[in-house]
Amino acid sequence: MKKIGNKKEWRKPAILLTGIGIANFGAWVYLIALNLIVLDMTGSALAVAGLYIVKPAATLLTNFWSGSVIDRTNQRNLMITLDVLRAVLIACLPFASSLWLIYAFVLLINMAGSMFEPASMSYITKLIPEKNRQRFNAFRSLIDSGAFLIGPAVAGVLFMMGTPVTAIYLNAIALIISALILSTMPKLNKKTAATDIPTRMSWEIIRLDWRIVIAFSKRHVLVMTVFFLFSCMMVMATAIDSQEATFSKRVLGLTDGEYGFLVSVAGAGIIFGAIVNTVFTKKLTVAALIGGGSVMVSLGYLVYAFSSSFAAAAIGFFILAFSLAFANTGFHTFTQYNIPVEVMGRTVSVYGIFEALLIIVTTAIIGVASELVTVQPVVIASTAVMLGISVLLLLVSFRQSKESGLAEAALEGKTPIA
């Protein structure tokens, strides 16, 4: 890691990044292995598609109450517990004798994952000094990109040497290692008034926390508009991705090998984008990262949607993947600076519910439309909507930056944070 300030202040973040990288690497191996296990068990593409519906369903079941727990507990200990819980559940998957039992395990695993993300965001915000957050998020994007590229490759090697079950166990081990790494991190306990800590959770506490999130959103309309628009952009990306294989086969006429190579082009774009982002992130404001990155991601999808050949689709894939590192870095940094850590778990969790609902509805609409019409017009229309959302996000993010006075601070030579 490039020297920035005091080496000691980067020691713990570097350890944390290692834990995040190991867990993400294992997650990609697990995802591919699970798809193959379900396909081998049922021979049904619909059964595999069901795995992707379980994730937003888990978010709906978890996020309406999990934020209340996250903001009232020690996030480090919660993250360790969730890592160990997921490791145990994943290790049990090979023993599941029916599809519905697999779905049940996957639901529980994703529920734990839905809690882990906002908990980790709160913990990272506490751990990383304000001046280093943007660079930390840039390195995190680089590590996430490496996991995306290396994980599937390692899964392929494991499948040649053994079975998908081996890959499942590898992910369980990765989560245990991640938990051990987290155990070396500081607890970062914050002094809290005794009246703020309930003896037990209740529906009244959950309702109170929802009112707190609503009140915060009303006081900071521009901040939460940026947050929500970015979520909408990612919803569209997820829904369009659900048609990726169909588009590649029916519109582009690609073979399995060519489609695999197309995905590899996206992997190369992600790695290259993450490296460039890491080098130049301090020269960019967060408004430029989150807004400009999102517009470029949408333009990449648009190039892909209008493509009629492998070369054109590869260019689109590279552009969108390259730009994603910038957009994600901007989003994480924006959240850390604009949502107080005291309510971050609740706020991120509540908005995660709406994102999950939108993913389910939008994916279903695009899927049905692709069957009723044809795939390419539906993908083109979807990417056009995505581009419109991204342009609006760009405008709102710069307006929010200007109104908060952070743009002026950046001109004075301070660290740009929005």
Secondary structure as a PSIPRED ss2 file (coil, helix, strand):
# PSIPRED VFORMAT (PSIPRED V4.0)

   1 M C   1.000  0.000  0.000
   2 K C   1.000  0.000  0.000
   3 K C   1.000  0.000  0.000
   4 I C   1.000  0.000  0.000
   5 G C   1.000  0.000  0.000
   6 N C   1.000  0.000  0.000
   7 K H   0.000  1.000  0.000
   8 K H   0.000  1.000  0.000
   9 E H   0.000  1.000  0.000
  10 W H   0.000  1.000  0.000
  11 R H   0.000  1.000  0.000
  12 K H   0.000  1.000  0.000
  13 P H   0.000  1.000  0.000
  14 A H   0.000  1.000  0.000
  15 I H   0.000  1.000  0.000
  16 L H   0.000  1.000  0.000
  17 L H   0.000  1.000  0.000
  18 T H   0.000  1.000  0.000
  19 G H   0.000  1.000  0.000
  20 I H   0.000  1.000  0.000
  21 G H   0.000  1.000  0.000
  22 I H   0.000  1.000  0.000
  23 A H   0.000  1.000  0.000
  24 N H   0.000  1.000  0.000
  25 F H   0.000  1.000  0.000
  26 G H   0.000  1.000  0.000
  27 A H   0.000  1.000  0.000
  28 W H   0.000  1.000  0.000
  29 V H   0.000  1.000  0.000
  30 Y H   0.000  1.000  0.000
  31 L H   0.000  1.000  0.000
  32 I H   0.000  1.000  0.000
  33 A H   0.000  1.000  0.000
  34 L H   0.000  1.000  0.000
  35 N H   0.000  1.000  0.000
  36 L H   0.000  1.000  0.000
  37 I H   0.000  1.000  0.000
  38 V H   0.000  1.000  0.000
  39 L H   0.000  1.000  0.000
  40 D H   0.000  1.000  0.000
  41 M H   0.000  1.000  0.000
  42 T H   0.000  1.000  0.000
  43 G C   1.000  0.000  0.000
  44 S C   1.000  0.000  0.000
  45 A H   0.000  1.000  0.000
  46 L H   0.000  1.000  0.000
  47 A H   0.000  1.000  0.000
  48 V H   0.000  1.000  0.000
  49 A H   0.000  1.000  0.000
  50 G H   0.000  1.000  0.000
  51 L H   0.000  1.000  0.000
  52 Y H   0.000  1.000  0.000
  53 I H   0.000  1.000  0.000
  54 V H   0.000  1.000  0.000
  55 K H   0.000  1.000  0.000
  56 P H   0.000  1.000  0.000
  57 A H   0.000  1.000  0.000
  58 A H   0.000  1.000  0.000
  59 T H   0.000  1.000  0.000
  60 L H   0.000  1.000  0.000
  61 L H   0.000  1.000  0.000
  62 T H   0.000  1.000  0.000
  63 N H   0.000  1.000  0.000
  64 F H   0.000  1.000  0.000
  65 W H   0.000  1.000  0.000
  66 S H   0.000  1.000  0.000
  67 G H   0.000  1.000  0.000
  68 S H   0.000  1.000  0.000
  69 V H   0.000  1.000  0.000
  70 I H   0.000  1.000  0.000
  71 D C   1.000  0.000  0.000
  72 R C   1.000  0.000  0.000
  73 T C   1.000  0.000  0.000
  74 N C   1.000  0.000  0.000
  75 Q H   0.000  1.000  0.000
  76 R H   0.000  1.000  0.000
  77 N H   0.000  1.000  0.000
  78 L H   0.000  1.000  0.000
  79 M H   0.000  1.000  0.000
  80 I H   0.000  1.000  0.000
  81 T H   0.000  1.000  0.000
  82 L H   0.000  1.000  0.000
  83 D H   0.000  1.000  0.000
  84 V H   0.000  1.000  0.000
  85 L H   0.000  1.000  0.000
  86 R H   0.000  1.000  0.000
  87 A H   0.000  1.000  0.000
  88 V H   0.000  1.000  0.000
  89 L H   0.000  1.000  0.000
  90 I H   0.000  1.000  0.000
  91 A H   0.000  1.000  0.000
  92 C H   0.000  1.000  0.000
  93 L H   0.000  1.000  0.000
  94 P H   0.000  1.000  0.000
  95 F H   0.000  1.000  0.000
  96 A C   1.000  0.000  0.000
  97 S C   1.000  0.000  0.000
  98 S C   1.000  0.000  0.000
  99 L H   0.000  1.000  0.000
 100 W H   0.000  1.000  0.000
 101 L H   0.000  1.000  0.000
 102 I H   0.000  1.000  0.000
 103 Y H   0.000  1.000  0.000
 104 A H   0.000  1.000  0.000
 105 F H   0.000  1.000  0.000
 106 V H   0.000  1.000  0.000
 107 L H   0.000  1.000  0.000
 108 L H   0.000  1.000  0.000
 109 I H   0.000  1.000  0.000
 110 N H   0.000  1.000  0.000
 111 M H   0.000  1.000  0.000
 112 A H   0.000  1.000  0.000
 113 G H   0.000  1.000  0.000
 114 S H   0.000  1.000  0.000
 115 M H   0.000  1.000  0.000
 116 F H   0.000  1.000  0.000
 117 E H   0.000  1.000  0.000
 118 P H   0.000  1.000  0.000
 119 A H   0.000  1.000  0.000
 120 S H   0.000  1.000  0.000
 121 M H   0.000  1.000  0.000
 122 S H   0.000  1.000  0.000
 123 Y H   0.000  1.000  0.000
 124 I H   0.000  1.000  0.000
 125 T H   0.000  1.000  0.000
 126 K H   0.000  1.000  0.000
 127 L H   0.000  1.000  0.000
 128 I C   1.000  0.000  0.000
 129 P C   1.000  0.000  0.000
 130 E H   0.000  1.000  0.000
 131 K H   0.000  1.000  0.000
 132 N H   0.000  1.000  0.000
 133 R H   0.000  1.000  0.000
 134 Q H   0.000  1.000  0.000
 135 R H   0.000  1.000  0.000
 136 F H   0.000  1.000  0.000
 137 N H   0.000  1.000  0.000
 138 A H   0.000  1.000  0.000
 139 F H   0.000  1.000  0.000
 140 R H   0.000  1.000  0.000
 141 S H   0.000  1.000  0.000
 142 L H   0.000  1.000  0.000
 143 I H   0.000  1.000  0.000
 144 D H   0.000  1.000  0.000
 145 S H   0.000  1.000  0.000
 146 G H   0.000  1.000  0.000
 147 A H   0.000  1.000  0.000
 148 F H   0.000  1.000  0.000
 149 L H   0.000  1.000  0.000
 150 I H   0.000  1.000  0.000
 151 G H   0.000  1.000  0.000
 152 P H   0.000  1.000  0.000
 153 A H   0.000  1.000  0.000
 154 V H   0.000  1.000  0.000
 155 A H   0.000  1.000  0.000
 156 G H   0.000  1.000  0.000
 157 V H   0.000  1.000  0.000
 158 L H   0.000  1.000  0.000
 159 F H   0.000  1.000  0.000
 160 M H   0.000  1.000  0.000
 161 M H   0.000  1.000  0.000
 162 G C   1.000  0.000  0.000
 163 T C   1.000  0.000  0.000
 164 P H   0.000  1.000  0.000
 165 V H   0.000  1.000  0.000
 166 T H   0.000  1.000  0.000
 167 A H   0.000  1.000  0.000
 168 I H   0.000  1.000  0.000
 169 Y H   0.000  1.000  0.000
 170 L H   0.000  1.000  0.000
 171 N H   0.000  1.000  0.000
 172 A H   0.000  1.000  0.000
 173 I H   0.000  1.000  0.000
 174 A H   0.000  1.000  0.000
 175 L H   0.000  1.000  0.000
 176 I H   0.000  1.000  0.000
 177 I H   0.000  1.000  0.000
 178 S H   0.000  1.000  0.000
 179 A H   0.000  1.000  0.000
 180 L H   0.000  1.000  0.000
 181 I H   0.000  1.000  0.000
 182 L H   0.000  1.000  0.000
 183 S C   1.000  0.000  0.000
 184 T C   1.000  0.000  0.000
 185 M C   1.000  0.000  0.000
 186 P C   1.000  0.000  0.000
 187 K C   1.000  0.000  0.000
 188 L C   1.000  0.000  0.000
 189 N C   1.000  0.000  0.000
 190 K C   1.000  0.000  0.000
 191 K C   1.000  0.000  0.000
 192 T C   1.000  0.000  0.000
 193 A C   1.000  0.000  0.000
 194 A H   0.000  1.000  0.000
 195 T H   0.000  1.000  0.000
 196 D H   0.000  1.000  0.000
 197 I C   1.000  0.000  0.000
 198 P C   1.000  0.000  0.000
 199 T C   1.000  0.000  0.000
 200 R C   1.000  0.000  0.000
 201 M C   1.000  0.000  0.000
 202 S C   1.000  0.000  0.000
 203 W H   0.000  1.000  0.000
 204 E H   0.000  1.000  0.000
 205 I H   0.000  1.000  0.000
 206 I H   0.000  1.000  0.000
 207 R H   0.000  1.000  0.000
 208 L H   0.000  1.000  0.000
 209 D H   0.000  1.000  0.000
 210 W H   0.000  1.000  0.000
 211 R H   0.000  1.000  0.000
 212 I H   0.000  1.000  0.000
 213 V H   0.000  1.000  0.000
 214 I H   0.000  1.000  0.000
 215 A H   0.000  1.000  0.000
 216 F H   0.000  1.000  0.000
 217 S H   0.000  1.000  0.000
 218 K H   0.000  1.000  0.000
 219 R H   0.000  1.000  0.000
 220 H C   1.000  0.000  0.000
 221 V H   0.000  1.000  0.000
 222 L H   0.000  1.000  0.000
 223 V H   0.000  1.000  0.000
 224 M H   0.000  1.000  0.000
 225 T H   0.000  1.000  0.000
 226 V H   0.000  1.000  0.000
 227 F H   0.000  1.000  0.000
 228 F H   0.000  1.000  0.000
 229 L H   0.000  1.000  0.000
 230 F H   0.000  1.000  0.000
 231 S H   0.000  1.000  0.000
 232 C H   0.000  1.000  0.000
 233 M H   0.000  1.000  0.000
 234 M H   0.000  1.000  0.000
 235 V H   0.000  1.000  0.000
 236 M H   0.000  1.000  0.000
 237 A H   0.000  1.000  0.000
 238 T H   0.000  1.000  0.000
 239 A H   0.000  1.000  0.000
 240 I H   0.000  1.000  0.000
 241 D H   0.000  1.000  0.000
 242 S C   1.000  0.000  0.000
 243 Q C   1.000  0.000  0.000
 244 E H   0.000  1.000  0.000
 245 A H   0.000  1.000  0.000
 246 T H   0.000  1.000  0.000
 247 F H   0.000  1.000  0.000
 248 S H   0.000  1.000  0.000
 249 K H   0.000  1.000  0.000
 250 R H   0.000  1.000  0.000
 251 V C   1.000  0.000  0.000
 252 L C   1.000  0.000  0.000
 253 G C   1.000  0.000  0.000
 254 L C   1.000  0.000  0.000
 255 T C   1.000  0.000  0.000
 256 D H   0.000  1.000  0.000
 257 G H   0.000  1.000  0.000
 258 E H   0.000  1.000  0.000
 259 Y H   0.000  1.000  0.000
 260 G H   0.000  1.000  0.000
 261 F H   0.000  1.000  0.000
 262 L H   0.000  1.000  0.000
 263 V H   0.000  1.000  0.000
 264 S H   0.000  1.000  0.000
 265 V H   0.000  1.000  0.000
 266 A H   0.000  1.000  0.000
 267 G H   0.000  1.000  0.000
 268 A H   0.000  1.000  0.000
 269 G H   0.000  1.000  0.000
 270 I H   0.000  1.000  0.000
 271 I H   0.000  1.000  0.000
 272 F H   0.000  1.000  0.000
 273 G H   0.000  1.000  0.000
 274 A H   0.000  1.000  0.000
 275 I H   0.000  1.000  0.000
 276 V H   0.000  1.000  0.000
 277 N H   0.000  1.000  0.000
 278 T H   0.000  1.000  0.000
 279 V H   0.000  1.000  0.000
 280 F H   0.000  1.000  0.000
 281 T H   0.000  1.000  0.000
 282 K H   0.000  1.000  0.000
 283 K H   0.000  1.000  0.000
 284 L C   1.000  0.000  0.000
 285 T C   1.000  0.000  0.000
 286 V H   0.000  1.000  0.000
 287 A H   0.000  1.000  0.000
 288 A H   0.000  1.000  0.000
 289 L H   0.000  1.000  0.000
 290 I H   0.000  1.000  0.000
 291 G H   0.000  1.000  0.000
 292 G H   0.000  1.000  0.000
 293 G H   0.000  1.000  0.000
 294 S H   0.000  1.000  0.000
 295 V H   0.000  1.000  0.000
 296 M H   0.000  1.000  0.000
 297 V H   0.000  1.000  0.000
 298 S H   0.000  1.000  0.000
 299 L H   0.000  1.000  0.000
 300 G H   0.000  1.000  0.000
 301 Y H   0.000  1.000  0.000
 302 L H   0.000  1.000  0.000
 303 V H   0.000  1.000  0.000
 304 Y H   0.000  1.000  0.000
 305 A H   0.000  1.000  0.000
 306 F H   0.000  1.000  0.000
 307 S C   1.000  0.000  0.000
 308 S C   1.000  0.000  0.000
 309 S C   1.000  0.000  0.000
 310 F H   0.000  1.000  0.000
 311 A H   0.000  1.000  0.000
 312 A H   0.000  1.000  0.000
 313 A H   0.000  1.000  0.000
 314 A H   0.000  1.000  0.000
 315 I H   0.000  1.000  0.000
 316 G H   0.000  1.000  0.000
 317 F H   0.000  1.000  0.000
 318 F H   0.000  1.000  0.000
 319 I H   0.000  1.000  0.000
 320 L H   0.000  1.000  0.000
 321 A H   0.000  1.000  0.000
 322 F H   0.000  1.000  0.000
 323 S H   0.000  1.000  0.000
 324 L H   0.000  1.000  0.000
 325 A H   0.000  1.000  0.000
 326 F H   0.000  1.000  0.000
 327 A H   0.000  1.000  0.000
 328 N H   0.000  1.000  0.000
 329 T H   0.000  1.000  0.000
 330 G H   0.000  1.000  0.000
 331 F H   0.000  1.000  0.000
 332 H H   0.000  1.000  0.000
 333 T H   0.000  1.000  0.000
 334 F H   0.000  1.000  0.000
 335 T H   0.000  1.000  0.000
 336 Q H   0.000  1.000  0.000
 337 Y H   0.000  1.000  0.000
 338 N H   0.000  1.000  0.000
 339 I C   1.000  0.000  0.000
 340 P C   1.000  0.000  0.000
 341 V H   0.000  1.000  0.000
 342 E H   0.000  1.000  0.000
 343 V H   0.000  1.000  0.000
 344 M H   0.000  1.000  0.000
 345 G H   0.000  1.000  0.000
 346 R H   0.000  1.000  0.000
 347 T H   0.000  1.000  0.000
 348 V H   0.000  1.000  0.000
 349 S H   0.000  1.000  0.000
 350 V H   0.000  1.000  0.000
 351 Y H   0.000  1.000  0.000
 352 G H   0.000  1.000  0.000
 353 I H   0.000  1.000  0.000
 354 F H   0.000  1.000  0.000
 355 E H   0.000  1.000  0.000
 356 A H   0.000  1.000  0.000
 357 L H   0.000  1.000  0.000
 358 L H   0.000  1.000  0.000
 359 I H   0.000  1.000  0.000
 360 I H   0.000  1.000  0.000
 361 V H   0.000  1.000  0.000
 362 T H   0.000  1.000  0.000
 363 T H   0.000  1.000  0.000
 364 A H   0.000  1.000  0.000
 365 I H   0.000  1.000  0.000
 366 I H   0.000  1.000  0.000
 367 G H   0.000  1.000  0.000
 368 V H   0.000  1.000  0.000
 369 A H   0.000  1.000  0.000
 370 S H   0.000  1.000  0.000
 371 E H   0.000  1.000  0.000
 372 L H   0.000  1.000  0.000
 373 V C   1.000  0.000  0.000
 374 T C   1.000  0.000  0.000
 375 V H   0.000  1.000  0.000
 376 Q H   0.000  1.000  0.000
 377 P H   0.000  1.000  0.000
 378 V H   0.000  1.000  0.000
 379 V H   0.000  1.000  0.000
 380 I H   0.000  1.000  0.000
 381 A H   0.000  1.000  0.000
 382 S H   0.000  1.000  0.000
 383 T H   0.000  1.000  0.000
 384 A H   0.000  1.000  0.000
 385 V H   0.000  1.000  0.000
 386 M H   0.000  1.000  0.000
 387 L H   0.000  1.000  0.000
 388 G H   0.000  1.000  0.000
 389 I H   0.000  1.000  0.000
 390 S H   0.000  1.000  0.000
 391 V H   0.000  1.000  0.000
 392 L H   0.000  1.000  0.000
 393 L H   0.000  1.000  0.000
 394 L H   0.000  1.000  0.000
 395 L H   0.000  1.000  0.000
 396 V H   0.000  1.000  0.000
 397 S H   0.000  1.000  0.000
 398 F H   0.000  1.000  0.000
 399 R H   0.000  1.000  0.000
 400 Q H   0.000  1.000  0.000
 401 S H   0.000  1.000  0.000
 402 K H   0.000  1.000  0.000
 403 E H   0.000  1.000  0.000
 404 S H   0.000  1.000  0.000
 405 G C   1.000  0.000  0.000
 406 L H   0.000  1.000  0.000
 407 A H   0.000  1.000  0.000
 408 E H   0.000  1.000  0.000
 409 A H   0.000  1.000  0.000
 410 A H   0.000  1.000  0.000
 411 L H   0.000  1.000  0.000
 412 E C   1.000  0.000  0.000
 413 G C   1.000  0.000  0.000
 414 K C   1.000  0.000  0.000
 415 T C   1.000  0.000  0.000
 416 P C   1.000  0.000  0.000
 417 I C   1.000  0.000  0.000
 418 A C   1.000  0.000  0.000
